[in-house]
Amino acid sequence: MIDEKKLTALLTGHTIGGTLICRERTDSTNPEICRARKVGAGHGTVAVAEEQTAGKGRRGRSWSSEPGMNLYFSMLLLPELAADKAPMLTLAAALAVARAVRELGLPAQIKWPNDVVVSARKVCGILTELFFEPDGRYYVVVGTGINVNQTVFPEEIGAAATSLRREAKGQIFDREALLARVLCLFEADYGRFLADGGFGGLRADYEAYLVNRNAHVRVEDPKGAWTGTALGIDDGGELLVRRPDGSVETVYAGEVSVRGIYGYV
C-alpha cells in the first residue's frame, strides 16, 4: 500500500498533493477526484490508488492495473484560464513524468502528445478530462498511470509496454518518492503555464523530450492516413508535420505513429 504518511511528508508545503486521497482499490482515480470535487475538494487535491478496476486511457482504451506495483493517480486543477487551453495540461503532465524518470537515470522521451516511453516502449499514459460545473466554472482532472515495478504484462500489450523496473534491469523504485517528484515538477511547470497563459514557455523543454521531433510519422486522419516529418509543436501544443510536398500541417488530435515506436516500422 502507498505510504500516505511518507507521501504527505514529501509533499509538505506544496499545493499539488497538499491534500491526498489514498485508496487501496477504486474504479479509477479520475472519477475518484470527480466524486471528491462534488463534496468540496479543492485545487491540488490528488487521488492515488493501489489498484484500478476500470482504469482507462485515451479514446476509451483500458489501462492494465497490477496492484501494489505501479502508480495510478489523478490531480484536481482549477486553472484560471480559458477552457480551450486546458488540454495543454496533458503535455505539461507528460513533461513532469519524463523529467522525473530521467532523474532516475532512464532515457525517457515523450511520444506526442502524452505518452512517456523508454526504449520505444510505453511506461506512462495520461488522460486529461474537463468538467463544467453548474455555475459555469470548470475543473480539470489529469489522470496518470506509470508502470513502475511491474515485470509481467498482458500478451496484448506486451510488445508496446514496459516498466521502469524492467528498463533498469530489475531495480525496484520507491513509488512515493517518484510520485512526489512528479507532482513537484508539475507544480513548477503549472505555475509557468499560468503565468504565460499557455504552453509557449514550456515548449522548448517539452520538445527536448519529444521522440516525434524530426522523426518520420504516420498521421491517421479520418480523411486518409498520410506520412511526413514531425518538426515539433507550436505554442498551443499541436504537432507540426511537414508533408512530402513541403507544406507544414498542424495536427490537432488523432493518432500519430512514430517509426520504431509501438511496432511502427
C-alpha positions as CSV (number, residue, x, y, z in Angstrom):
1,M,0.0,0.0,0.0
2,I,1.2,3.5,-0.8
3,D,2.6,5.0,2.4
4,E,0.3,8.1,2.9
5,K,2.4,9.4,5.8
6,K,5.6,9.2,3.8
7,L,4.0,10.8,0.8
8,T,2.4,13.6,2.9
9,A,5.9,14.4,4.4
10,L,7.5,14.5,0.9
11,L,4.8,17.0,-0.2
12,T,4.8,19.3,2.8
13,G,4.5,22.9,1.6
14,H,3.2,22.0,-1.8
15,T,-0.2,22.8,-3.3
16,I,-0.3,19.9,-5.8
17,G,-0.7,16.9,-3.5
18,G,-1.2,19.1,-0.4
19,T,-4.5,17.2,0.0
20,L,-4.3,13.4,-0.6
21,I,-6.9,10.8,-1.2
22,C,-5.3,7.3,-0.9
23,R,-7.3,4.3,-1.8
24,E,-6.4,0.6,-1.8
25,R,-8.8,0.0,-4.7
26,T,-11.0,2.2,-6.8
27,D,-12.7,2.1,-10.2
28,S,-10.4,4.8,-11.5
29,T,-8.7,7.8,-9.9
30,N,-10.3,10.3,-12.3
31,P,-13.9,9.6,-11.1
32,E,-12.5,9.4,-7.6
33,I,-11.4,13.0,-8.0
34,C,-14.8,13.9,-9.5
35,R,-16.6,12.5,-6.5
36,A,-14.3,14.4,-4.2
37,R,-14.9,17.7,-6.1
38,K,-18.7,17.3,-5.6
39,V,-18.2,17.4,-1.8
40,G,-15.8,20.3,-1.9
41,A,-12.3,19.1,-2.8
42,G,-10.1,22.0,-3.9
43,H,-7.3,22.7,-6.3
44,G,-4.3,20.5,-6.0
45,T,-6.1,17.5,-4.5
46,V,-4.5,14.3,-5.6
47,A,-6.1,10.8,-5.6
48,V,-3.8,7.8,-5.7
49,A,-4.8,4.1,-5.7
50,E,-3.0,0.8,-5.5
51,E,-5.4,-0.8,-7.9
52,Q,-7.9,0.5,-10.5
53,T,-10.7,-1.8,-11.6
54,A,-11.8,0.3,-14.5
55,G,-8.8,2.4,-15.5
56,K,-8.9,3.9,-19.0
57,G,-6.7,5.8,-21.4
58,R,-7.2,8.0,-24.4
59,R,-10.1,7.0,-26.7
60,G,-11.6,4.7,-24.1
61,R,-8.7,2.2,-24.1
62,S,-8.3,0.1,-20.9
63,W,-5.2,0.6,-18.8
64,S,-3.7,-2.6,-17.2
65,S,-3.6,-2.2,-13.4
66,E,-1.5,-4.6,-11.3
67,P,-2.0,-3.9,-7.5
68,G,1.0,-2.7,-5.5
69,M,3.4,-2.3,-8.3
70,N,2.7,0.9,-10.2
71,L,1.4,4.5,-9.7
72,Y,-2.1,5.4,-10.5
73,F,-3.1,9.0,-9.6
74,S,-5.1,12.0,-10.6
75,M,-4.8,15.7,-9.9
76,L,-7.6,18.2,-9.5
77,L,-6.8,21.5,-11.1
78,L,-8.8,24.8,-11.2
79,P,-6.9,26.8,-13.8
80,E,-7.9,30.5,-14.2
81,L,-7.6,30.3,-17.9
82,A,-9.9,29.9,-20.9
83,A,-11.2,26.3,-21.0
84,D,-9.8,25.8,-24.5
85,K,-6.3,25.9,-23.1
86,A,-6.9,23.1,-20.6
87,P,-5.9,20.3,-22.9
88,M,-2.3,21.6,-22.9
89,L,-2.0,20.5,-19.3
90,T,-1.8,16.9,-20.7
91,L,1.6,17.9,-22.2
92,A,2.7,19.5,-19.0
93,A,2.0,16.4,-17.1
94,A,3.9,14.3,-19.6
95,L,6.9,16.6,-19.3
96,A,6.9,16.3,-15.5
97,V,6.8,12.5,-15.7
98,A,9.6,12.4,-18.4
99,R,11.8,14.7,-16.3
100,A,11.3,12.6,-13.1
101,V,12.1,9.3,-15.0
102,R,15.2,10.9,-16.5
103,E,16.3,11.8,-13.0
104,L,16.2,8.1,-12.2
105,G,18.8,7.5,-14.9
106,L,16.4,6.2,-17.6
107,P,16.3,7.8,-21.1
108,A,12.6,8.8,-21.1
109,Q,11.1,10.5,-24.1
110,I,7.6,11.8,-24.9
111,K,5.5,10.5,-27.8
112,W,3.2,13.3,-28.7
113,P,1.1,14.3,-27.1
114,N,1.2,12.5,-23.7
115,D,2.8,9.0,-23.8
116,V,6.1,8.7,-21.9
117,V,8.3,6.0,-23.5
118,V,11.6,4.3,-22.6
119,S,13.4,2.3,-25.2
120,A,10.5,2.8,-27.6
121,R,8.0,1.2,-25.2
122,K,5.3,2.9,-23.1
123,V,5.8,3.4,-19.4
124,C,3.2,6.1,-18.8
125,G,-0.2,7.1,-20.1
126,I,-2.1,10.3,-19.3
127,L,-5.8,11.1,-19.6
128,T,-7.0,14.7,-19.1
129,E,-10.7,15.4,-18.7
130,L,-12.5,18.8,-18.3
131,F,-15.8,19.1,-16.4
132,F,-18.1,22.1,-16.3
133,E,-19.9,23.0,-13.1
134,P,-23.4,24.5,-12.7
135,D,-22.1,28.0,-12.2
136,G,-20.2,27.9,-15.5
137,R,-16.8,27.3,-14.0
138,Y,-14.8,24.3,-14.9
139,Y,-12.2,22.0,-13.4
140,V,-9.6,19.7,-14.9
141,V,-8.7,16.2,-13.9
142,V,-5.3,14.9,-15.0
143,G,-5.1,11.1,-14.6
144,T,-1.7,9.4,-14.9
145,G,-0.6,5.8,-14.8
146,I,3.1,4.9,-14.5
147,N,4.4,1.4,-14.9
148,V,7.0,1.4,-12.1
149,N,7.8,-2.0,-10.7
150,Q,5.6,-4.3,-12.8
151,T,7.5,-7.0,-14.6
152,V,4.8,-9.0,-16.4
153,F,2.3,-7.6,-18.9
154,P,-0.7,-9.0,-20.7
155,E,0.1,-10.5,-24.0
156,E,-1.9,-7.9,-25.9
157,I,0.2,-5.0,-24.7
158,G,3.5,-6.9,-24.0
159,A,5.2,-5.7,-27.2
160,A,4.4,-2.0,-26.6
161,A,4.6,-1.6,-22.8
162,T,7.5,-1.7,-20.3
163,S,8.2,-0.5,-16.8
164,L,10.9,1.4,-15.0
165,R,12.0,-1.8,-13.2
166,R,12.3,-3.7,-16.5
167,E,14.3,-1.0,-18.1
168,A,16.6,-0.6,-15.0
169,K,17.4,-4.4,-15.1
170,G,15.4,-5.3,-12.1
171,Q,15.9,-2.3,-9.9
172,I,12.9,-1.6,-7.6
173,F,11.9,2.0,-7.3
174,D,10.4,4.0,-4.4
175,R,6.9,4.8,-5.6
176,E,6.2,7.5,-3.0
177,A,9.4,9.4,-3.9
178,L,8.7,9.1,-7.6
179,L,5.1,10.4,-7.2
180,A,6.2,13.3,-5.0
181,R,8.8,14.3,-7.6
182,V,6.4,14.2,-10.5
183,L,3.9,16.3,-8.5
184,C,6.6,18.9,-7.5
185,L,7.9,19.1,-11.1
186,F,4.3,19.5,-12.4
187,E,3.5,22.2,-9.8
188,A,6.5,24.3,-11.0
189,D,5.5,24.0,-14.7
190,Y,1.9,24.6,-13.9
191,G,2.9,28.0,-12.4
192,R,4.8,28.8,-15.6
193,F,1.8,27.7,-17.7
194,L,-0.5,30.1,-15.8
195,A,2.0,32.9,-16.0
196,D,2.4,32.6,-19.7
197,G,-1.3,31.9,-20.4
198,G,-0.4,28.9,-22.4
199,F,2.3,26.4,-23.4
200,G,4.7,28.8,-25.0
201,G,7.0,28.9,-22.0
202,L,7.3,25.2,-21.8
203,R,7.5,24.5,-25.5
204,A,11.3,24.2,-25.7
205,D,11.5,22.0,-22.6
206,Y,8.8,19.7,-24.0
207,E,10.5,19.5,-27.4
208,A,13.7,18.4,-25.8
209,Y,12.0,15.2,-24.8
210,L,9.9,14.8,-27.9
211,V,10.6,11.5,-29.7
212,N,8.4,12.7,-32.6
213,R,10.7,15.6,-33.4
214,N,12.5,15.3,-36.8
215,A,11.0,11.7,-37.0
216,H,9.1,10.1,-39.8
217,V,5.5,9.8,-38.6
218,R,2.2,8.5,-39.9
219,V,-0.9,10.5,-39.2
220,E,-4.1,8.6,-39.0
221,D,-6.5,11.2,-40.4
222,P,-10.2,10.3,-40.8
223,K,-9.9,11.6,-44.4
224,G,-7.0,9.3,-45.0
225,A,-3.7,8.4,-43.5
226,W,-0.6,10.2,-44.6
227,T,3.1,10.4,-43.7
228,G,5.5,13.2,-43.1
229,T,8.2,14.6,-40.9
230,A,7.3,15.9,-37.4
231,L,9.0,19.3,-36.8
232,G,8.0,19.9,-33.2
233,I,5.0,21.6,-31.6
234,D,3.5,25.1,-31.7
235,D,2.7,27.3,-28.7
236,G,-0.7,25.6,-28.4
237,G,0.8,22.1,-28.1
238,E,-0.2,20.9,-31.6
239,L,2.2,18.8,-33.6
240,L,3.7,20.4,-36.7
241,V,4.2,17.9,-39.6
242,R,5.9,18.6,-42.9
243,R,4.2,16.8,-45.8
244,P,6.2,15.3,-48.7
245,D,5.3,18.4,-50.8
246,G,7.0,20.7,-48.3
247,S,3.8,22.1,-46.8
248,V,3.5,22.1,-43.0
249,E,0.3,21.0,-41.4
250,T,-0.8,21.4,-37.8
251,V,-2.1,18.2,-36.2
252,Y,-4.6,19.0,-33.5
253,A,-5.6,15.5,-32.4
254,G,-5.8,11.9,-33.5
255,E,-3.3,9.1,-33.8
256,V,0.2,9.9,-34.8
257,S,2.5,6.9,-35.1
258,V,6.3,7.3,-34.9
259,R,8.5,4.9,-36.8
260,G,10.2,2.5,-34.4
261,I,7.7,3.2,-31.6
262,Y,5.0,0.6,-30.7
263,G,6.0,-1.5,-33.7
264,Y,5.6,1.1,-36.5
265,V,8.4,0.3,-39.0
